[in-house]
Amino acid sequence: MIYIQLTQENLTKDLGLVEDEGQMRDLLEALEKICSLKGSEDSFWLEKKDLPDYGEIEINGHLIPISTFEFPLEEPIYLDFKEVFDLSKPGSGYDDSFSVIENYAIPYDEVKDYIETKETVVKRLKKALEARDFKVSRCFQGSEDGDALMIDKEGWDQKYFSALDPGFIDSVPENDQDLESFIDSYLNE
């Protein structure tokens, strides 16, 4: 199912929920009957000046009133589409959606393994770095680049060790001896 809304800055107007892309196109055609749309494929917007004082979007027997007076700014009004799931119907496990973990899209069926692997890698790195007398901290959670490891040691200039992105997590060797060489390569950069 696809949820559709109009957005202008922080203001939103819910248009509704449609079953598939065919119905989404029907809604776009109904909207085009009262104002011109700009854009294509999955990025559409309209200009406030193109909206009528009062109009109605008619789709599948539903009428949705729309007015230029609903949008206070002269900025573009964007159509936002978001795929959502009908949880009232029986499911069959994970679907093909994803969760955003520290700004990285992780497929639903991989989220648990990804988080467990990431936390195991962090513990192993922290233990190995602390054995070398580094103080290790985790920083930047929620930032644009996401979670990272920082290190500190008297007489050591390097503070940043590495971002904890999916590529880095996958590159950390499972063997402890290889892990030591891996850490050496990061410390010598």
Backbone as CSV, one residue per row, in Angstrom:
resi,resn,N_x,N_y,N_z,CA_x,CA_y,CA_z,C_x,C_y,C_z
1,MET,0.844,-1.170,0.000,0.000,0.000,0.000,0.897,1.242,0.000
2,ILE,0.360,2.316,-0.577,1.149,3.540,-0.701,0.383,4.696,-0.051
3,TYR,1.041,5.338,0.902,0.488,6.487,1.606,0.926,7.734,0.847
4,ILE,-0.015,8.661,0.600,0.287,9.846,-0.195,-0.123,11.091,0.592
5,GLN,0.786,12.069,0.615,0.484,13.338,1.272,1.115,14.479,0.496
6,LEU,0.604,15.665,0.700,1.193,16.889,0.163,1.989,17.543,1.285
7,THR,3.166,18.072,0.964,4.018,18.689,1.978,4.546,20.027,1.475
8,GLN,4.407,21.037,2.313,5.014,22.343,2.050,5.711,22.763,3.341
9,GLU,7.052,22.775,3.293,7.839,23.031,4.502,7.395,22.061,5.597
10,ASN,6.902,22.539,6.745,6.489,21.660,7.850,4.992,21.323,7.834
11,LEU,4.267,21.821,6.850,2.825,21.582,6.761,2.560,20.355,5.878
12,THR,1.658,19.479,6.316,1.298,18.322,5.496,-0.210,18.222,5.366
13,LYS,-0.633,17.695,4.236,-2.050,17.396,3.999,-2.106,15.945,3.548
14,ASP,-2.761,15.107,4.331,-2.914,13.704,3.980,-3.901,13.581,2.835
15,LEU,-3.501,12.863,1.786,-4.435,12.595,0.696,-5.062,11.221,0.867
16,GLY,-4.260,10.236,1.259,-4.839,8.928,1.498,-3.887,7.786,1.241
17,LEU,-4.474,6.615,1.267,-3.746,5.360,1.120,-4.316,4.640,-0.098
18,VAL,-3.444,4.240,-1.009,-3.879,3.489,-2.187,-3.212,2.118,-2.179
19,GLU,-3.811,1.195,-2.898,-3.343,-0.188,-2.861,-2.054,-0.423,-3.642
20,ASP,-1.902,0.274,-4.790,-0.752,-0.031,-5.654,-0.396,1.181,-6.519
21,GLU,0.609,1.018,-7.377,1.061,2.120,-8.227,0.000,2.541,-9.239
22,GLY,-0.844,1.596,-9.676,-1.933,1.940,-10.593,-2.885,2.930,-9.958
23,GLN,-3.273,2.677,-8.705,-4.151,3.612,-7.999,-3.429,4.920,-7.691
24,MET,-2.114,4.845,-7.477,-1.348,6.064,-7.246,-1.394,6.934,-8.512
25,ARG,-1.239,6.316,-9.683,-1.328,7.072,-10.936,-2.733,7.661,-11.112
26,ASP,-3.762,6.899,-10.701,-5.136,7.416,-10.768,-5.272,8.679,-9.922
27,LEU,-4.679,8.675,-8.731,-4.742,9.848,-7.863,-4.008,11.026,-8.502
28,LEU,-2.853,10.756,-9.114,-2.104,11.825,-9.783,-2.915,12.407,-10.939
29,GLU,-3.590,11.552,-11.709,-4.432,12.028,-12.806,-5.592,12.863,-12.276
30,ALA,-6.190,12.437,-11.174,-7.292,13.201,-10.574,-6.793,14.566,-10.101
31,LEU,-5.600,14.614,-9.536,-5.019,15.883,-9.087,-4.712,16.778,-10.283
32,GLU,-4.256,16.177,-11.383,-3.932,16.956,-12.590,-5.167,17.604,-13.206
33,LYS,-6.341,17.076,-12.912,-7.564,17.667,-13.445,-7.850,19.022,-12.823
34,ILE,-7.286,19.292,-11.631,-7.532,20.590,-11.000,-6.308,21.496,-10.961
35,CYS,-5.094,20.929,-11.163,-3.890,21.765,-11.221,-2.784,20.999,-11.929
36,SER,-1.819,21.707,-12.464,-0.744,21.027,-13.198,0.337,20.551,-12.225
37,LEU,0.815,19.342,-12.484,1.900,18.761,-11.692,3.209,18.952,-12.425
38,LYS,4.269,19.101,-11.673,5.615,19.175,-12.239,6.387,17.958,-11.752
39,GLY,7.430,17.586,-12.487,8.241,16.441,-12.102,7.839,15.193,-12.860
40,SER,8.419,14.081,-12.455,8.118,12.807,-13.104,8.550,11.656,-12.219
41,GLU,8.102,10.477,-12.557,8.413,9.227,-11.860,8.027,9.291,-10.394
42,ASP,8.978,9.456,-9.489,8.634,9.443,-8.067,8.879,10.792,-7.394
43,SER,9.030,11.847,-8.193,9.250,13.174,-7.639,8.316,14.165,-8.328
44,PHE,7.216,14.491,-7.635,6.230,15.419,-8.177,6.019,16.578,-7.214
45,TRP,5.701,17.733,-7.764,5.335,18.872,-6.952,4.385,19.751,-7.757
46,LEU,3.777,20.681,-7.060,2.906,21.649,-7.712,3.175,23.011,-7.099
47,GLU,2.755,24.017,-7.821,2.936,25.386,-7.344,1.623,25.872,-6.743
48,LYS,1.712,26.628,-5.659,0.519,27.152,-4.992,-0.347,27.942,-5.966
49,LYS,0.281,28.715,-6.834,-0.456,29.557,-7.788,-1.309,28.731,-8.750
50,ASP,-0.959,27.438,-8.916,-1.717,26.572,-9.816,-2.935,25.931,-9.153
51,LEU,-3.006,26.009,-7.814,-4.147,25.428,-7.102,-5.357,26.347,-7.215
52,PRO,-6.551,25.782,-7.323,-7.747,26.622,-7.347,-8.084,27.118,-5.937
53,ASP,-8.933,28.123,-5.877,-9.424,28.564,-4.570,-10.080,27.376,-3.873
54,TYR,-10.868,26.611,-4.649,-11.466,25.384,-4.138,-11.549,24.378,-5.282
55,GLY,-11.121,23.157,-4.996,-11.245,22.077,-5.961,-11.429,20.771,-5.217
56,GLU,-11.752,19.722,-5.977,-11.922,18.407,-5.368,-11.170,17.374,-6.185
57,ILE,-10.397,16.569,-5.468,-9.741,15.430,-6.100,-10.726,14.273,-5.951
58,GLU,-11.107,13.691,-7.073,-12.059,12.579,-7.030,-11.327,11.305,-7.421
59,ILE,-11.362,10.323,-6.525,-10.723,9.043,-6.808,-11.522,7.922,-6.155
60,ASN,-11.893,6.976,-6.957,-12.551,5.759,-6.481,-13.774,6.052,-5.605
61,GLY,-14.539,7.089,-5.994,-15.728,7.435,-5.230,-15.467,8.341,-4.039
62,HIS,-14.227,8.663,-3.767,-13.873,9.560,-2.658,-13.623,10.963,-3.203
63,LEU,-14.049,11.962,-2.455,-13.785,13.357,-2.793,-12.876,13.955,-1.732
64,ILE,-11.789,14.567,-2.182,-10.846,15.203,-1.263,-10.792,16.691,-1.625
65,PRO,-11.311,17.573,-0.751,-11.241,19.005,-1.048,-9.791,19.490,-0.983
66,ILE,-9.483,20.437,-1.860,-8.143,21.029,-1.847,-8.274,22.500,-2.229
67,SER,-7.486,23.335,-1.561,-7.582,24.773,-1.781,-6.215,25.422,-1.677
68,THR,-6.022,26.446,-2.455,-4.796,27.225,-2.363,-4.630,27.818,-0.969
69,PHE,-5.747,28.034,-0.276,-5.701,28.655,1.043,-5.207,27.702,2.133
70,GLU,-5.051,26.422,1.816,-4.518,25.458,2.788,-3.004,25.579,2.929
71,PHE,-2.362,26.222,1.955,-0.902,26.286,1.924,-0.468,27.743,2.029
72,PRO,0.083,28.146,3.171,0.351,29.561,3.433,1.541,30.151,2.666
73,LEU,2.462,29.318,2.244,3.678,29.833,1.610,3.586,29.758,0.089
74,GLU,4.441,30.514,-0.565,4.507,30.462,-2.030,5.490,29.379,-2.494
75,GLU,6.021,28.616,-1.572,6.982,27.550,-1.881,6.294,26.391,-2.602
76,PRO,7.066,25.547,-3.314,6.477,24.364,-3.961,5.812,23.438,-2.939
77,ILE,4.821,22.724,-3.402,4.093,21.748,-2.583,4.432,20.375,-3.153
78,TYR,5.082,19.547,-2.364,5.577,18.250,-2.845,4.601,17.130,-2.544
79,LEU,4.525,16.184,-3.441,3.773,14.956,-3.200,4.742,13.942,-2.627
80,ASP,4.446,13.451,-1.462,5.287,12.439,-0.821,4.570,11.101,-0.887
81,PHE,5.306,10.086,-1.300,4.775,8.726,-1.404,5.565,7.842,-0.457
82,LYS,4.871,7.042,0.311,5.562,6.153,1.233,4.847,4.808,1.234
83,GLU,5.616,3.765,0.973,5.022,2.437,1.000,4.805,2.017,2.451
84,VAL,3.600,1.582,2.752,3.249,1.122,4.098,2.611,-0.256,3.988
85,PHE,2.513,-0.936,5.106,2.012,-2.299,5.104,0.686,-2.381,5.823
86,ASP,-0.196,-3.174,5.267,-1.497,-3.387,5.869,-1.335,-4.494,6.904
87,LEU,-1.153,-4.095,8.148,-0.894,-5.051,9.218,-2.162,-5.745,9.697
88,SER,-3.311,-5.336,9.165,-4.548,-6.002,9.555,-4.742,-7.318,8.800
89,LYS,-3.951,-7.510,7.749,-4.027,-8.754,6.973,-2.901,-9.688,7.409
90,PRO,-3.117,-11.004,7.313,-2.059,-11.945,7.697,-0.791,-11.713,6.870
91,GLY,0.343,-11.866,7.520,1.620,-11.692,6.855,2.335,-13.016,6.682
92,SER,3.515,-12.927,6.077,4.305,-14.140,5.873,5.765,-13.880,6.226
93,GLY,5.989,-13.209,7.344,7.363,-12.932,7.772,7.820,-11.564,7.299
94,TYR,9.110,-11.430,7.099,9.678,-10.149,6.677,9.292,-9.844,5.247
95,ASP,9.070,-8.554,4.975,8.859,-8.171,3.593,10.156,-7.553,3.084
96,ASP,10.106,-6.904,1.945,11.340,-6.388,1.352,11.660,-4.958,1.768
97,SER,11.136,-4.517,2.907,11.419,-3.172,3.377,12.722,-3.155,4.177
98,PHE,13.026,-2.017,4.773,14.285,-1.862,5.501,14.105,-0.951,6.694
99,SER,15.048,-1.059,7.625,15.146,-0.141,8.758,16.364,0.741,8.534
100,VAL,16.299,1.961,9.010,17.454,2.848,8.918,18.169,2.778,10.262
101,ILE,19.372,2.221,10.231,20.207,2.084,11.424,21.417,2.993,11.217
102,GLU,21.498,4.049,12.026,22.600,5.025,11.903,22.790,5.478,10.448
103,ASN,21.697,5.832,9.793,21.682,6.358,8.417,22.006,5.334,7.334
104,TYR,21.987,4.067,7.663,22.224,3.020,6.672,20.976,2.153,6.566
105,ALA,20.539,1.917,5.334,19.339,1.107,5.103,19.707,-0.369,5.219
106,ILE,19.092,-1.040,6.182,19.348,-2.460,6.415,18.034,-3.208,6.166
107,PRO,18.031,-4.184,5.249,16.793,-4.938,5.001,16.264,-5.551,6.292
108,TYR,14.929,-5.560,6.427,14.291,-6.083,7.639,14.848,-7.439,8.059
109,ASP,15.025,-8.334,7.091,15.456,-9.684,7.448,16.928,-9.757,7.855
110,GLU,17.666,-8.637,7.762,19.075,-8.612,8.153,19.341,-7.760,9.389
111,VAL,18.321,-7.044,9.880,18.513,-6.091,10.979,19.090,-6.770,12.218
112,LYS,18.490,-7.870,12.651,18.949,-8.542,13.874,20.406,-8.966,13.744
113,ASP,20.753,-9.639,12.646,22.138,-10.091,12.448,23.101,-8.913,12.363
114,TYR,22.674,-7.850,11.658,23.541,-6.689,11.517,23.856,-6.077,12.879
115,ILE,22.833,-5.864,13.696,23.046,-5.246,15.009,23.901,-6.144,15.898
116,GLU,23.606,-7.439,15.923,24.403,-8.363,16.746,25.850,-8.395,16.292
117,THR,26.069,-8.450,14.972,27.437,-8.458,14.435,28.150,-7.162,14.766
118,LYS,27.474,-6.051,14.573,28.076,-4.745,14.855,28.499,-4.647,16.318
119,GLU,27.631,-5.034,17.226,27.951,-4.943,18.650,29.078,-5.894,19.035
120,THR,29.130,-7.065,18.429,30.231,-8.002,18.679,31.547,-7.411,18.187
121,VAL,31.521,-6.819,16.996,32.728,-6.188,16.444,33.198,-5.054,17.354
122,VAL,32.281,-4.226,17.824,32.657,-3.108,18.702,33.311,-3.641,19.980
123,LYS,32.728,-4.663,20.582,33.307,-5.239,21.812,34.698,-5.798,21.554
124,ARG,34.882,-6.502,20.440,36.193,-7.080,20.124,37.234,-5.983,19.891
125,LEU,36.860,-4.953,19.120,37.782,-3.849,18.853,38.138,-3.110,20.136
126,LYS,37.126,-2.844,20.945,37.355,-2.128,22.201,38.311,-2.920,23.099
127,LYS,38.076,-4.203,23.223,38.934,-5.054,24.058,40.369,-5.055,23.534
128,ALA,40.525,-5.191,22.212,41.873,-5.238,21.623,42.577,-3.885,21.751
129,LEU,41.854,-2.802,21.567,42.463,-1.476,21.691,42.794,-1.143,23.148
130,GLU,41.923,-1.534,24.072,42.202,-1.301,25.490,43.400,-2.117,25.960
131,ALA,43.617,-3.277,25.358,44.795,-4.084,25.677,46.074,-3.364,25.245
132,ARG,45.953,-2.416,24.343,47.080,-1.587,23.883,47.104,-0.251,24.634
133,ASP,46.374,-0.163,25.733,46.312,1.011,26.600,45.602,2.223,26.002
134,PHE,44.726,1.983,25.028,43.900,3.061,24.497,42.615,3.159,25.315
135,LYS,42.156,4.371,25.482,40.803,4.585,25.994,39.925,4.649,24.747
136,VAL,38.858,3.889,24.760,37.992,3.788,23.577,36.608,4.317,23.921
137,SER,36.101,5.170,23.060,34.735,5.660,23.250,33.987,5.591,21.929
138,ARG,32.702,5.524,22.080,31.813,5.470,20.931,31.173,6.845,20.804
139,CYS,31.259,7.439,19.623,30.771,8.803,19.428,29.955,8.921,18.143
140,PHE,29.325,10.047,18.009,28.615,10.463,16.795,27.349,9.672,16.475
141,GLN,26.813,8.925,17.452,25.553,8.231,17.188,24.493,9.260,16.821
142,GLY,23.759,8.979,15.761,22.723,9.879,15.298,23.221,10.974,14.372
143,SER,24.527,11.054,14.135,25.054,12.073,13.236,24.871,11.617,11.787
144,GLU,25.189,12.509,10.859,25.036,12.205,9.441,25.850,10.977,9.026
145,ASP,27.072,10.863,9.527,27.921,9.728,9.169,27.744,8.547,10.115
146,GLY,27.046,8.744,11.209,26.743,7.644,12.111,27.831,7.368,13.135
147,ASP,27.599,6.305,13.856,28.419,5.791,14.946,29.897,5.650,14.544
148,ALA,30.801,5.967,15.478,32.244,5.835,15.217,32.965,5.501,16.518
149,LEU,34.171,4.965,16.366,35.034,4.704,17.517,36.118,5.773,17.577
150,MET,36.302,6.317,18.777,37.364,7.285,19.026,38.327,6.646,20.016
151,ILE,39.611,6.995,19.869,40.619,6.436,20.761,41.439,7.565,21.370
152,ASP,41.977,7.292,22.543,42.800,8.287,23.221,43.884,7.559,23.997
153,LYS,45.078,8.094,23.907,46.211,7.521,24.624,47.247,8.632,24.766
154,GLU,47.805,8.732,25.935,48.809,9.770,26.163,49.947,9.602,25.160
155,GLY,50.303,10.724,24.509,51.379,10.698,23.524,50.930,10.229,22.142
156,TRP,49.645,9.989,21.982,49.119,9.508,20.702,48.266,10.607,20.095
157,ASP,48.568,11.016,18.863,47.862,12.131,18.230,46.532,11.737,17.594
158,GLN,46.466,10.529,17.109,45.261,10.098,16.406,44.103,9.903,17.387
159,LYS,42.974,10.501,17.107,41.807,10.375,17.983,40.699,9.538,17.327
160,TYR,40.568,9.673,16.012,39.500,8.982,15.299,40.011,7.612,14.860
161,PHE,39.274,6.566,15.208,39.676,5.232,14.760,38.926,4.852,13.491
162,SER,37.593,4.774,13.542,36.839,4.434,12.342,35.347,4.638,12.544
163,ALA,34.658,4.929,11.433,33.190,4.913,11.423,32.754,3.460,11.521
164,LEU,31.617,3.241,12.125,31.098,1.877,12.281,29.999,1.620,11.247
165,ASP,30.322,1.891,9.980,29.358,1.690,8.909,29.335,0.221,8.479
166,PRO,28.333,-0.192,7.722,28.233,-1.607,7.334,29.470,-2.137,6.613
167,GLY,30.099,-1.340,5.760,31.305,-1.783,5.047,32.440,-2.076,6.013
168,PHE,32.626,-1.194,6.988,33.672,-1.408,7.982,33.377,-2.652,8.800
169,ILE,32.151,-2.794,9.271,31.768,-3.951,10.092,32.051,-5.250,9.340
170,ASP,31.703,-5.277,8.048,31.952,-6.478,7.236,33.433,-6.752,7.031
171,SER,34.262,-5.707,7.087,35.692,-5.882,6.805,36.503,-6.344,8.020
172,VAL,35.931,-6.295,9.207,36.662,-6.689,10.416,36.816,-8.214,10.437
173,PRO,38.059,-8.693,10.487,38.286,-10.147,10.474,37.756,-10.835,11.734
174,GLU,37.313,-12.069,11.571,36.792,-12.841,12.708,37.915,-13.453,13.531
175,ASN,39.049,-13.738,12.910,40.196,-14.348,13.574,40.914,-13.278,14.407
176,ASP,41.235,-13.599,15.673,41.863,-12.612,16.566,43.239,-12.164,16.073
177,GLN,44.022,-13.072,15.504,45.347,-12.695,15.007,45.204,-11.721,13.835
178,ASP,44.267,-12.005,12.934,44.022,-11.094,11.816,43.464,-9.761,12.304
179,LEU,42.721,-9.798,13.412,42.178,-8.575,13.987,43.314,-7.649,14.434
180,GLU,44.359,-8.212,15.032,45.495,-7.395,15.473,46.159,-6.701,14.283
181,SER,46.347,-7.415,13.182,46.931,-6.816,11.971,46.003,-5.742,11.403
182,PHE,44.712,-6.017,11.448,43.704,-5.081,10.975,43.788,-3.778,11.785
183,ILE,43.880,-3.887,13.092,43.986,-2.715,13.957,45.284,-1.960,13.662
184,ASP,46.375,-2.706,13.476,47.650,-2.062,13.129,47.503,-1.201,11.871
185,SER,46.805,-1.729,10.875,46.666,-0.975,9.620,45.883,0.335,9.854
186,TYR,44.900,0.318,10.740,44.146,1.520,11.050,44.947,2.500,11.893
187,LEU,45.785,1.987,12.767,46.583,2.871,13.612,47.742,3.502,12.856
188,ASN,48.154,2.894,11.769,49.291,3.404,10.993,48.873,4.268,9.823
189,GLU,47.595,4.578,9.699,47.153,5.423,8.582,47.540,6.851,8.791
